[in-house]
Amino acid sequence: MFRNKFMPLFDTDEAFGNTDQATDQATMQDTQATMQAESTEDGNAQPQATELPKLKINYLGEEKEIDLEEAKTLAQKGMNYEPLQEKWEASKKALSKVEEIARKAGFVNADGHGDIEAYYEAANEQLKQREIEELTQGMQLPQELAEELYLSRKERAERQAEKERQAAEQKQQAQYKELLDFYKEVHGKDFDATTTLPKEVWQAVDKGIPPKYAYAEYLSRQAIKEQAIEKANAENGQASPGGVSGKAETPEREFFTSEELDKLTPKQLDDPNIFEKAMRSLSRLGG
């Protein structure tokens, strides 16, 4: 009766949220919290990276610590220091001379040293005026018009120089393409990064000979040398005692010597010409 009296006011499933379901949810939440805590602990338990050793160096009177990577970079820079230092010393000497000339010419900066930039600008302007005078010699032209004429002539000369530079570059590229095509034709393979040309070829190119013809001339000289060596070897082989070959004999030598007969092999005697000559030689020698 107690239950029935308060039934309309309370739905036990809604009021208490289905006790079994609530219990399950609470258990899942506790499990997730535990797993997160363990994960966090495991993450904190990971071993820390080993710290690289440090090197102490003295830089501008101050002691600094650097790691091995920094030391490697500094070492590589140091290997380039000496040649760069030599170039810098040579440049300083040249600049010092120009600075002294500028100072003597009256171009001095606020520090009392020769002002190289001002000296350069003045010298460049002087050259410009000299060229204008040479260009307008015998003409009565206002300065403004003379400068326009000078600039027009200068721009035209620069365009012509650039045109000639491009033409020379295109010609050079065409010549090297001819060389590559010729190399492939001769050797049956492409000219690649592993291929090197003899220094004689580059010396000829430096003298103005196109690369293809410089290489062709080199190959021609090499072929002549090889032919000369082969000819000398052949002549030496014919002149030496016992020099017998399976080839047809020359008319000048109709008979074998006794020594040559002794050195004949069965394979050589299979040649009818050699066998016939051997028989004639035996008959002549009374053998």
C-alpha positions in Angstrom: 0.0 0.0 0.0 2.9 2.3 0.8 4.3 1.6 -2.5 1.1 2.1 -4.3 0.5 5.4 -2.6 3.7 7.0 -3.9 3.8 5.2 -7.2 2.5 8.2 -9.3 5.2 10.4 -7.8 8.3 8.2 -8.4 9.3 6.0 -11.4 12.1 3.9 -9.8 13.9 3.4 -13.1 13.9 7.1 -13.9 14.5 8.4 -10.3 17.5 6.1 -9.6 18.6 5.9 -13.2 18.4 2.1 -13.5 20.7 1.0 -10.7 22.5 -1.7 -12.8 23.2 0.7 -15.6 24.5 3.4 -13.3 26.8 0.9 -11.6 28.2 -0.2 -15.0 28.8 3.4 -16.0 30.6 4.2 -12.8 32.8 1.1 -13.1 33.7 2.0 -16.7 34.6 5.6 -15.6 36.8 4.2 -12.8 38.5 1.9 -15.2 39.2 4.6 -17.7 40.6 6.9 -15.0 42.9 4.1 -13.9 44.1 3.4 -17.4 44.8 7.1 -18.0 46.8 7.3 -14.7 48.8 4.2 -15.7 49.5 5.6 -19.1 50.7 8.8 -17.6 53.0 6.9 -15.3 54.3 4.8 -18.1 54.9 7.9 -20.2 56.9 9.5 -17.3 58.8 6.3 -16.9 60.3 6.5 -20.4 64.1 6.7 -20.4 65.4 10.2 -21.1 67.7 10.7 -24.1 71.4 10.5 -23.3 72.9 14.0 -23.3 75.7 14.4 -25.9 79.1 15.3 -24.6 80.1 18.9 -24.7 83.4 20.5 -25.8 84.8 23.7 -24.4 86.2 26.2 -26.8 87.5 29.7 -26.5 85.8 32.2 -28.8 86.9 35.8 -28.7 88.3 35.4 -25.2 85.1 33.8 -24.0 84.8 30.1 -23.0 81.8 28.4 -24.6 80.4 24.8 -24.6 79.4 23.2 -27.9 78.1 19.8 -28.9 79.7 17.4 -31.4 77.5 18.6 -34.3 78.4 22.2 -33.7 82.1 21.1 -33.5 81.8 19.3 -36.8 80.3 22.4 -38.5 83.0 24.6 -37.1 85.7 22.2 -38.2 84.4 22.2 -41.7 84.4 26.0 -41.7 87.9 26.0 -40.3 89.2 23.9 -43.2 88.0 26.7 -45.6 89.5 29.4 -43.5 93.1 29.3 -44.7 92.4 29.8 -48.5 89.7 32.4 -47.7 92.2 34.2 -45.4 94.8 34.3 -48.2 92.3 35.8 -50.6 91.2 38.3 -48.0 94.8 39.3 -47.3 95.4 39.9 -51.0 92.2 41.9 -51.3 93.2 44.0 -48.2 96.5 44.9 -49.8 94.8 45.9 -53.1 92.1 48.0 -51.2 94.8 49.6 -49.1 96.6 50.8 -52.3 93.4 52.1 -53.8 92.5 53.8 -50.5 95.9 55.6 -50.5 95.4 56.7 -54.1 91.9 58.1 -53.2 93.3 59.9 -50.2 96.0 61.5 -52.3 93.4 62.5 -54.9 91.5 64.4 -52.2 88.8 61.9 -51.5 88.7 61.5 -47.7 85.9 60.2 -45.5 84.9 61.3 -42.0 87.5 59.0 -40.4 90.4 60.6 -42.4 90.9 57.6 -44.7 90.7 57.5 -48.4 87.0 57.3 -49.6 87.2 54.5 -52.2 83.5 54.7 -53.2 83.6 58.5 -53.8 86.9 58.1 -55.7 85.3 55.4 -57.9 82.3 57.5 -58.7 84.4 60.5 -59.6 86.7 58.4 -61.8 83.7 56.8 -63.5 82.2 60.2 -64.2 85.5 61.4 -65.6 85.6 58.5 -68.0 82.1 59.1 -69.0 82.8 62.8 -69.8 85.9 61.8 -71.8 83.8 59.4 -73.9 81.2 62.0 -74.5 83.8 64.5 -75.7 85.3 61.9 -78.1 81.8 61.0 -79.3 80.7 64.6 -79.9 84.1 65.8 -81.2 83.5 68.6 -83.8 79.8 68.9 -82.9 78.2 71.8 -81.2 75.8 70.0 -78.9 74.3 71.0 -75.5 75.6 68.9 -72.6 72.1 67.3 -72.1 71.9 66.2 -75.7 75.5 65.0 -75.7 74.7 62.8 -72.6 71.6 61.4 -74.3 73.7 60.5 -77.3 76.3 58.9 -75.1 73.7 56.8 -73.1 72.0 55.7 -76.4 75.4 54.6 -77.8 76.2 52.8 -74.6 72.9 51.0 -74.4 73.3 49.9 -78.0 76.8 48.6 -77.3 75.6 46.7 -74.3 72.7 45.1 -76.2 75.2 44.1 -79.0 77.6 42.6 -76.4 74.7 40.6 -74.8 73.6 39.4 -78.2 77.2 38.3 -79.1 77.5 36.6 -75.7 74.3 34.6 -76.3 75.3 33.7 -79.8 78.7 32.5 -78.5 77.0 30.4 -75.8 74.6 28.8 -78.3 77.5 28.1 -80.6 79.4 26.4 -77.8 76.4 24.3 -76.8 76.0 23.2 -80.4 79.7 22.3 -80.6 79.5 20.2 -77.5 76.4 18.4 -78.8 78.4 17.6 -82.0 81.1 16.1 -79.7 78.6 14.0 -77.8 77.0 12.7 -81.0 80.5 11.9 -82.5 81.6 10.1 -79.3 78.5 7.9 -79.4 79.0 7.2 -83.1 82.7 6.2 -82.6 82.3 4.2 -79.3 78.7 3.0 -79.5 77.8 4.5 -76.1 76.8 7.8 -74.6 79.2 10.3 -73.1 78.4 10.2 -69.4 79.7 11.6 -66.1 82.3 8.8 -65.8 83.8 9.6 -69.2 86.9 11.8 -69.3 88.6 13.2 -72.4 92.4 13.3 -72.7 94.1 16.6 -71.7 95.3 16.9 -75.3 91.7 17.4 -76.4 91.1 20.2 -73.9 94.3 21.9 -74.8 93.2 21.9 -78.4 89.8 23.3 -77.4 91.5 26.1 -75.4 93.3 27.0 -78.7 90.0 27.5 -80.4 89.5 24.1 -82.1 85.9 22.8 -81.9 85.6 19.9 -79.4 84.5 17.4 -82.1 87.4 18.1 -84.3 89.9 18.2 -81.4 88.7 14.7 -80.3 88.7 13.4 -83.9 92.3 14.6 -84.4 93.3 12.9 -81.1 91.8 9.6 -82.3 93.5 9.9 -85.6 96.9 10.4 -84.0 96.3 7.5 -81.7 95.3 5.3 -84.7 98.5 6.3 -86.5 100.6 5.4 -83.5 98.9 2.0 -83.1 99.4 1.2 -86.8 103.1 2.1 -86.5 103.5 -0.1 -83.5 101.7 -3.0 -85.3 103.9 -2.5 -88.4 107.1 -2.5 -86.3 106.0 -5.7 -84.4 105.2 -7.4 -87.7 108.6 -6.4 -89.2 110.4 -7.6 -86.1 108.5 -10.9 -86.2 109.5 -11.5 -89.8 113.1 -10.6 -89.2 113.6 -12.8 -86.2 114.8 -16.4 -86.7 112.1 -19.0 -86.7 109.3 -16.4 -87.2 106.8 -18.7 -88.9 103.1 -17.8 -89.3 100.2 -19.6 -90.9 99.7 -16.8 -93.4 100.8 -16.9 -97.0 104.6 -16.2 -97.3 106.0 -13.2 -99.1 107.7 -13.8 -102.5 111.1 -12.7 -101.1 111.3 -15.8 -98.9 110.7 -18.9 -100.9 112.3 -21.4 -98.5 112.4 -22.0 -94.7 115.7 -22.0 -92.9 116.8 -25.1 -91.0 115.9 -23.4 -87.7 112.5 -22.4 -89.0 111.8 -26.0 -90.2 112.6 -27.3 -86.7 110.1 -24.9 -85.1 107.2 -25.8 -87.4 104.2 -27.3 -85.6 101.8 -30.0 -86.8 99.0 -27.4 -86.9 101.2 -25.1 -89.1 102.0 -28.1 -91.5 98.2 -28.6 -92.0 98.4 -25.5 -94.1 99.0 -26.7 -97.7 101.2 -23.7 -98.5 103.4 -24.1 -95.5 103.6 -27.9 -96.1 104.7 -27.4 -99.7 107.2 -24.8 -98.8 108.6 -27.0 -96.1 109.0 -29.9 -98.6 110.8 -27.6 -101.0 113.1 -26.4 -98.2 113.9 -29.9 -97.1 114.8 -30.8 -100.7 116.9 -27.7 -101.0 118.7 -28.4 -97.7 119.3 -32.0 -98.8 117.1 -33.4 -96.1 
